[in-house]
Amino acid sequence: MALTMQPVLTSSPPIGAEWRYEVKYDGYRCILRIHSEGVTLTSRNGLELTSTFPEITQFAKTAFQHMEKDLPLTLDGEIVCLVNPCRSDFEHIQVRGRLKRPDKIQESANARPCCFLAFDLLERRGEDISSLSYLDRKKSLYDLMSAAKFPASPDPYAKETIQYVPCYDYFDPLWEMVTKYDGEGIVAKKTNSKWLERKRSSDWLKYKNFKQAYVCITGFNPNNGFLTVSVLKNGVMTPIASVSHGMRDEEKNAIREIMEQHGHKTSSGEFTLEPSICATVQYLTILQGTLREVSFVGFEFHMDWTECTYAQVIRHSKTVHPKLQFTSLDKIIFEKNKKTKEDFIQYTIEVSDYLFPFLKNRAVTVIRYPHGSRSESFFQKNKPDYAPDFVQSFYDGSHEHIVCEDMSTLLWLANQLALEFHVPFQTIQSRRPAEIVIDLDPPSRDDFLMAVQAANELKRLFDSFGITSFPKLSGNKGIQLYIPLSPEAFTYEETRQFTQLIAEYCTNAFPELFTTERLIKNRHGKLYLDYLQHAEGKTIICPYSTRGNDLGTVAAPLYWHEVQPSLTPAMFTIDTVVDRIKKQGCPFFDFYRNPQDEPLNAILHQLKKKS
């Protein structure tokens, strides 16, 4: 039995003044205890997780060492790996939970830190407050989180690994946010509810964000009534779930009859069936290619089984505007590896959580390839007249710029075959840069090793300045180095002084490698260091955008240890990047946590003294 209070699943959310609403996260439910002797993390089933999540326990020790008057503390919450404000990567949490070696655990914690989302306070200053009302406990928790200066709502880019889960007075606006971010669901809690240990109570109700998908029935186990359902993945019919929940008796009897007449009975007594019968299932999430929390919705006798593809499952996994339509999904887009428009849209959906942070508040310029990567292309900066109303935009007084911050806009652009997303260095609210980007452009793809050498030379220089930099493939033939800045911290004139300093140093120290000559004919086989590109009105390829070439290569962020001679852009395509993120995390995960204002200010100060 669970040690914690558990919510009851509901098919309809409760509405009324006696209810409050919180985002439900998909992670490990835990009790966090903080006392003068140390910190413990215990799962709802009583498992000790203290050593499994050192980034949480170490942060708790440091954060509360100056708040001893509040100890001992007991918090109820969820361990998550946030990918956006409403969604956690449960697959990563599971992988972490299975790690045993301390060095591997710490390596994972450094590469992709998890955090504890606190939604209830059970003990403060040694006093048990679990019998107080939900609202009273929530207020006490908020006061504690505020005093500790923890984030007031879950933030995947915050450094703090303990964060507060707020409650909302109304269901509808929170549900809109949860579906926008593809969250697991909502927990509704009665305002006067007590916290009840080891109890499942209707005072807390969970309402989940289920999705639907088309599948093909390919097997049946008469011993337990479970169906095997499959989809076409890479041209092969692949099992994606086992399901029995939700089936009416007459539906089970119909399947049994079909299997006995047309199926193949195996030695174990189970049946297999050639693809022919389609159905709709409901599910919560996809974990390692398998649907979780699946239930049967109904047969789809009008469908052809070839429509039951994995890409279709991914496409229906996000909430989008009902008027969004997809067309010509079988069109070949990337010629060399024969990737289709459906493959491109699937990649766009799967990478969206990592793409959106770099599109947020930016006036996007896209390059469209209406007939694929080998066709004519054109830039599109303004929102076209024929774009539907749901496509986001920003009017600057003269032009209606495209802004892409939601799934409907992103997928509308993807359906228009906007293969490349380019963004300015400033947000739509500012005329100052939010980052510095230095573009390292070798003469050709065959000279990519020059970009690797140049990037490492620049890293050594940045390290000597105390500047943290982030490398990224351009997606074509070069490497781009990013330096994050605080909003409004510097003007373009100031950042130009820095980039010019870097360019002058490189061309003087390594004259055989670098050039700042803009005319290609005058570069004489050297790598072009484009420091002039960093300016107002200029753009750069967005992290995780594809490029319009035959391979479908990606402008992929890198870890510095990967910037070595064996690196090639062809390693990073729509086929490989999503799995890479799942296994290794995003190299830019802490980009916005690390503005380099202090060392940059010091350099500018020295330049000012010399001038």
N, C-alpha and C positions, 0 to 999 in steps of 0.2 A: 504494500500500500504506500502511496506517495506521502511524504512527510509534509508536503505543502498543501495549502488550500487549492482545490482544482475547480475550474469552471465547467459548466454543463453546455454541451453543444446545442445550438438552437438553429432552426431553419428560417426564423424571422427575427430581426433585431427588436428588442424592447424599446419603446419610445415613451418618454415622459420625464417630468421634472425630478422624479426620484432616482433617475439613472445618470451615470456619468460614463464616458467612453474613452478607452485607451487603445492605441495600436497594439495588436498582438504580433509578437515576433517569433520567428522560427529558429530556436536555438536550444540551449540547455537551461532548463529551469533550475535555479540555484538559490541557496541561502548564503549570504555573505555576512560573516561575523568579524567585527573589528574590535579588538580589546587591547589593553596595554601590553599583553604578552605576545600578540601577533595577530595574524589574519587567517581565516579559514574559509574555504569555499566547499559547500556540500550540495550535491545534486538532490533533486526531489526524491530520489530513491535511496538516499543515504550514502552515495559514493563520494569519496574524498577526491576533490578536484583542485586542491590548493596548488600542488606542484605542476599541474597540467596547464595552468594559465598564469604564468609568473608575471606577465605584463599587467594583470589586474591586481594581484596580491601585492606586488612591489609598489605599484602606484598607490594602493590603499594605505600601505604603511607610511609612505612619504606624505601623502595628502593630509592624513589625520594626526600626524605627530604634533601639530600645533593646535589640535582641537581635542585635547585630552579630556576636557570637561564634558564632552559629548559621549565619551566611552563609558562602558561597552555599548556597541551598536549592533543591531541585527537588521539586515536589509533583505527583502524578497525581490527577486528580479530574474533576468534572463541573460545568459552569456551568449553574445552574438558576434558575428563578423559582418558588420554593416557594409552594404554596397550602396545604399541610399537611405534617406531618413526613415523609411518604412519597411525595408527588406533586409534580411540577413541571409548570408550564404551558408545554409545549413550543411551542405556537403563539406565545406571547409571545416566547420565545427566538428563534424564527425571524424574527419581525418585527424584533426588535432587530438581529439579524445582518445584515439587509438595509439598515439605516440607514447613511448615509455622512456626512451633515453633522454636524459636531461639536456644534452647538447642539441639533439634534434628538436626538442620542445622549444628551447631558447631560439634556435635558428628560425623556427616557424613564427615565434612571437615577434621576432625582429622584422621578418619579411612581411608578415600580414597580421598585425596585432588585433586581438579580439577585445571586446569591452563588456562591462557589466551594466545592463540597463536596469536601474532601480525603479520599481513601481510601487513598492510598499515599504513601510517602516514598522518593525515589530518591537524593537527595543531601542531606547535612547537613554543614555546616562544610567544604564543598568535597570531601567524601569520597563516592565512589560506593558506595552501599549496596544497589544493586539486586540483587546476587547473594546477599544475606542471605535467610534464610527469611522467608516472609510474616509469621509471628508476630513475628519480631524487628523487621522493618520497621514493623509495626503498633504495636508497643510504643514504638519511637522516635518515630513520628508522634504517638501519644497524649501522650507526654512533652512534645513540642514544643507541641502544641495547648494542653495544660494550662498550660505555662509562659507562653504568650501570653494565657491566659485567654479562649480562644475557646470557643464552645458545644460541649459534649461530645457532642451529637447535633444533627441538623438541626432548626432552629427558625425557622419563617417570620416570627416576630415579634422575633427578635433583631436588634440593630443591626449586629452583626459580619457582614461579607460574606465571611469565610472561616470555614468551620465543619467540624467533624470528623464523619466517617462511622464509627460504631462497628461492630464485628463481634460476632456472636452465636454461642454454642456450639451452639444447637439450632435446627433448621429450623422446627418447628411453631409456636412462639409468634411468631416473626418473620413467618411467612406469614400468621398471623391478623391481625397488625398491618397488613401490606401490603394485604391484601384489605379490611380495615376502611377504610383510607384511600385505596383505589383506586390503589395504587402500580403502577409498571410491572412490578415483579417482584423477583427475588432473584438475586444472584451468589454462588455457592458457590466458595470458594477453598481449595485444599489448604494445610495449615498449613506445609508445607516448601517451597512453591513459590517459585521465583525470579521476578523481574520480567524479562520477555524482550521487548526492543525489537523492533517490527515482526513479532511472532509472534502467531498465533492458537493458543491452547494449551488442551488439555483439563484443565489444572490449574485453570483458571477455567471454571465452567459457569454459564450464565445460564438461569434458569427464569422464564418470563414469565406475567403475570397476564392471560391471554386471556379475552375475553368472547364471548358468542354473540348473534346477532340474526337475526330473520326478515326475508327480503328477497324481492323479486319479480324473476324473470329477464326482462329486457326487451331484451337484445341479445346478439349473438355475433359474434366476429371469427374466421373460419375460418383466417386467416393465422397467428395466434399462439395460438389456442385460448382467448382470454380471453372471459369472460362479462361483460356489463354487468348489474349488479344495482341495483335501485331500491326506494324506499319512498315511501309517500304523505306528502307534506309540504305543509301548507296546502292540502290537497285536490288537489295535483298530483303525479303520479308523477315522482319526481326521482331521477336517478342518485346512488348513494352509494358505489359502488366498482366496480373491475374485478378479476376473480378468475379464476385458473386453477389455482393451487397447491391441492393436496389432492384434485383430481378424479381418479377412476379412469378408465381408458381407456373402459370400458363406459358411464360417465356422460357422457364427452365425446361418444361416438358417439351416445348417445341424444339429447343436446342438438342435435347436428348434424342428426340426422334430423328432429327436431321443427321446427327452424328452416327446413329445406328444404321441409317440408310446410305449415307454418302461418305462417312468418315472412315479412317483406318484405325483399327483397334491395335494398340501396341501390347507388348508382353506384360506391361505393368497394369493393363486394364484401362489405360487412358486412351482418348481418341485424338487423332490429328485430322485436320481438314484442309484441303486445298483452298487457297484464297477465293472467296466468292461472296460471303455474307458480311456486310458492313454494319456497324453500330456506332452510336454516340456514347461516350463515357464521360463522367465528371471526375475531376481530380484536383488536387491542391497544388502540387509542385512537381517538377521533374528532378529526380536525383539519380545521377550516373546513368542517364538514358532510360530510367524507369519511372513510371507515374506513381506518385504517392497518394494515399487516401482516395482510392478509386471506387466509384460506384457506377452501376449500369443505368443508362438513361433510356435507351430504346434502340430498336433495329432501324437501319436505314436501307430498306430494300431497293430504293430507287438509285442508290449509288453504285458506281463501278469501283471495284476493290483497288484499282490503280490510283484512285484519288486519296487513298489512306496513306499518306506519306509522313515521314518524320518532320519534313519542312512545314507541312500543314499544321502539325501539332505545335511547333514553335510559333508559327504565324498566329494561331488562335490563343496563344498563351498570354497575350498582352491585351489590355483593354484599350480600344481605339474608337475613334468617332464612327458612328454607324454608317456614315456616308463614304468612308474610305473604301476604295475598291482597288483590287490588284489585277493587273492585266498582263497577258503574254508571259506567264511565269516560266514557260519552257524555252524562252529565247536564250540563245547562247550569248553570254556577255563577255566572259574572259576566254579567249579563243584557245590559248595554249593548253589549259587544263579542262576545257569544255565545261566551265561552270556557268550555270544558268542564272536568270534573273531571280528565280526562287532561292537559289543558293546564296545570292547576294543579299536578299531580304532576310533570310535566316541569319546570316552573319551579322547584319545590322541590328537585328533584334537581340541576339545573344551578347553583343558587345556594348549595347546601348547604355548600361549602367556605368561603363567606364568612359564612354564617349561624351555623355551629357555634361559632366563637370567642366569640360573644355569648350562646350558650345554655349554654356549658360551666360546669358546677358551679352552675347556677341552678335554682331550683325554678320550673318553668314553669307559668304559667296560660294556658290557651288559650280562645279564643272559637270555639265550633263553630256552623256554619250547616248543619244536616243536609240542607236542601233548596236550598241556594244563598244568594246574598247578599240576596235579597229575602224570605227566609223568616225565621221566628223563630230567634233565636240564644240561646246560653246559655254562661256561664262554666264551665270545668272546671278545678279546681285540683288535685284529688286523683286518683290513679290509680284508675279504676273497677274494680269486681270482675270485670267481664267482659274486662278487658284481658289479652292473652296474657302469659305469663311473660317473654318477651323484652323487653317494654316496660320501660324503665329507671325506677327510682323511688328515693326517699329518704325514710326514716322519721324524723321529727323528735321522736318520743316521743308524738305524738298523731295525726298525719296522715301518710298515704303520698303524698308529693308526686311529681308527674311530673318526671323529669329527662331531658333530650333531648340525648344526646351521640353517638348512633350513627344510621346510616342506617335501620336497621329501626324504631327508635322514631319517628324523624322521619316516615317514610313511613306508618307505622301511623296516626299523628296526621293526616297529610295525607289518608289514605283516609277518616278519620272527619270530614273537612271542617273541620278546625281551621284556619280561614283566618287567624286572628290569634294570634301568639305574644307574650305579655307576660312580662317578666322583672323580678325585684326588682333593687335596686341593690347588693345584697350576694350573695356566694356562699353555698352551703349550709354551708360550713365557718366562716362568720363572721357576726357581727352588726354589722359595720362596712361602710360603703359602699366599693365599688370604683371608683365614678365619681360625679361630680355631673352632674345633668341638669336644665336649666332649660327649662321648657315654655312656648312662646310661642303663645298660643291666641287668634286673632282672632275677631270675632263670627260670621263666616260664611266660606264658601269664596270668596265674592265679595270679601271683604276680605283676601285672602291677601297683598296688597301690604303691608299693615300688618306682617305677620310678617317680610317681607323687610327692611323699614325697621328694625324692632325688633332683628332679628338683627345687622344691620350696626352699629347703635348699641352693642349689647353687645360686639361684636367690638372696636370701638374702645376700649371700657372695659377689656376683658380684655387687649388689647395693651398698654395703659398700665400694667397690673399685671405684665406679663411672662408672662401666662398664655396657653398655646396651647389653643385650643378647636376643636371639631369639629362642624360643622352637619349636621343630618339632617332630612329631611322627616318629619312625623308620619304621612304617608300619607293623612291626611284634609284638614285645613285649616290646619295650623300647621307650625312649625319647632321643633326641639328642639336645644339646644346642650349638647354633652358636654364634660366636663373629666375626663380620666383621673387616677386616684389609685393609689398603691402599696397593696397589700393591708395591711390593719390600720393604715394610717397615720393615719386620722382617725375620730373618732366622728361619729354623726349629729348630736349636739349641736353639734359644731364646724362641720360643713358647713352646719348651719342658720344659724349666725351669719353665714357668708359669703353664703348665698342671700338672707337677710333684708337684708343690707347692699346687695346688688345690687338687690333689689326697692325698697328705700327710695330709692336713688339714682335709679333709672329713673322712679319716680312723681314725684319732686321735680324732676328735670331735664327730663322730657318728660311733663308732666301731661296733655297733650292726647292722648297715645298710649297710655300704660300705666295699668293699674289692677290692684290686688290684691284687688278686691272679689269674693268668692266667689259671691254671688247674681247671676245673669245680669241680672235686672231693674235692678240697681243699677250695672251697668257702663257704661251710657250710650254704647254703641257703641265703647268702647275695647278695646284688646287686653289680655287677661287674662294676667298674668305669674304663673304657678302655681309659686311657690317652696315651698309647703307640700306639694306632691306628692312632693318628695324626702325620704322618711322610711322608716323600717323598716316593712315590711309593705305598702308601696306598690309598684306596678309601672309599667313603661313599655313601650311597644311596641318589640319587638326590631328592631334593624337588619336590613333585608331581608325582614321579615315583610310579607305582603300585608295589606290591610284588607278588611273585609267590605262593600264597596260595589260598585256595578254595573260599575265600570271595572276592578276588580282592581288598584288603585293600590298602591304599595309604599312602605314606610317606608325610603326610600333615603338612604344617606349622600351628602353633597355635598362638593364642593370649594368653598372660600370664594369663588373668583372666579365661581361659578355663582349665588351668592346676590345676584341683581340683579332689576330689575323684570320682565324677560322670563320669569323662572322661574314655572312652574305645576306643581302636583302631578300633573296629568293627563299630564305628559310622562314619568312614571315608573310604568310598569305591568309586568305579567308579560311583555308583548310586547317591552319595550325594555331592561329592567334588565340582563339577562344579556349582551346584545351590548355594552352600555355598559361593563360590567366588563371584557370581553375587550379592548375598544379603549382604555379609559382607566384601567383598574385600579380598585382599591377605595379611595375617599377615606379610609377608616379603616385602611388597611394598617399604618400605624405608630402606631395608637392606643395599643396596650399598650407601646410603646417609649418613651412620652412622659409618664410620670406628672408631674403638676404640683405635687408636694409642696412644693418650695422656695418658689415665689411664694405659695402658699396659706398656708404656715406664717408667712411674713412678714406677710401681711395679718392673720392671726389674732393674731399677736404685737402688732401695732399696736392692734387692737381691745381686747386685754387690757389694754394700757397705758392706754387711754382710760377703761376701765370702773372 
